[in-house]
Amino acid sequence: MISYLIKNATIVNEGVSFIGDVLLENGFIKKISRSIIANHASIVDARGKFLLPGLIDDQVHFREPGLTYKADIASESKAAIAGGITSFIEMPNTVPQATTQKLLQEKFDIAQKTSLANYSFMFGGTNDNLEELLQTNPKNVAGIKLFLGSSTGNMLVNDSEVLEKIFSSTTLIISVHCEDEETIQKNTAYYKKKYGENIPIELHPIIRSEQACYLSSSKAIALAKKTGARLHVFHLSTAKETSLFRNDIPIEEKQITSEVCVHHLWFTDKDYKEKGTHIKWNPAIKTDKDRATLWEALLDDRLDVIATDHAPHTLKEKSNSYLKAPSGGPLVQHALLALLEKVKERVLPIEKLVEKACHNPAKIFQIEKRGFIREGYFADIVLVDLNAPQTICKENILYKCGWSPFEGVCFSSSVTQTFVNGVLVFDNGVFNTATKGKRITFDRL
């Protein structure tokens, strides 16, 4: 394995930024210092660039198995690496769904052969698979995912007794999609009566409303408090929900944590007019006020993690009418670029970006030796140039689906190099696909 000496980088880690060198040997970070001499190492001159820990995306949908016409682990992990994401946690709603230990292991087997990034997967809870769920190994599986709002097949957990039993029975972190199904169905029926099949996309955040989100997330949090479960609430989208979370204790002491996604920090309901169903997500993108409050809650530590909820569909599928267009969009290649734009705008300190997208996912999921630039940790690191603009267009999009909600946007920054386990996997647009990522392990009892 080649050793690398990264020279003169602005290293961003654990709340500080400083210019220094980092030596990578045998897959790990060997040394961090103001100046290092290592004659055996290949030199990477990072003068003028920022060196970040590789991002850990705690919520992606890579569509394999069963939906590989949209995406697969190979294609989307490649896009993630180009976007500075070196580790991902993938969701169970594939085809078949990862709701048995056997099906979960099959996904790990695919990733071992094809993923350029480090990987883990969540086990999917349903109304009737508690016995299987309790067999999940906390040392090498990220956690449990529960859909408490509309989902496909058997993945909507809407039996309150089952839900309480799951919350009471597992010590694993439970990650939840919170939207109240009854509220959504009622709102949908109302607008179908008014508009038939031609409901305007602008009504998406009214149908999948603030009330639908708050009802569900507040119930999940109440249940977690009642049972002592370790709860992580995915993709917050409303100002009202931010009041449910604490910022008066360290993240290590939190039993209830939260995530916000890039699209809810970037877009608002005003963008439906131009973007239409291409920015249809669940939960829905909401108002300027909601976006502003999400930013406030992120910066004051009520919200703990930034993720993507990367969920590609084909352009043909997304171009359907409101009721027929699926929810979700591709984001892993461009999420860091969008966040770096906010760094340049002085909305988001780069140290806070690293905390929310690298350090905190590692802390929340108790990931072993990743998410930080520390000696002895895996060498998952990213070099970014904040003065290398690029415009997103079909020619430079790596997603298998071939489109991006950021098409036409000119970002100020570029990811120039990405190292995974000490291997230079992405170097100024050139990929090394000879080596693959590793299965993430967890520091849990």
Secondary structure, DSSP 8 states (H G I E B T S, - for coil): ---EEEEEEEEEETTEEEEEEEEEETTEEEEEESS---TTSEEEE-TT-EEEE-EEEEEE---TTT-TTT--HHHHHHHHHHTTEEEEEE-S-SSS-S-SHHHHHHHHHHHHHH-SSEEEEEEE--TT-HHHHTT--TTTS-EEEEE-SS-STT-B---HHHHHHHHHH--S-EEEE---HHHHHHHHHHHHHHHTT---GGGHHHHS-HHHHHHHHHHHHHHHHHHT--EEE-----TGGGGGS--SS-GGG-SEEEEEEHHHHH--GGGHHHHGGGG--SS----HHHHHHHHHHHHTTSS-EEE--B----HHHHTS-TTTS-S----TTTHHHHHHHHHHTTSS-HHHHHIIIIIHHHHHTTBTT-SS--TTSB--EEEEETT--EE--GGG--STT---TTTT-EES-EEEEEEETTEEEEETTEE--SS---B--B---
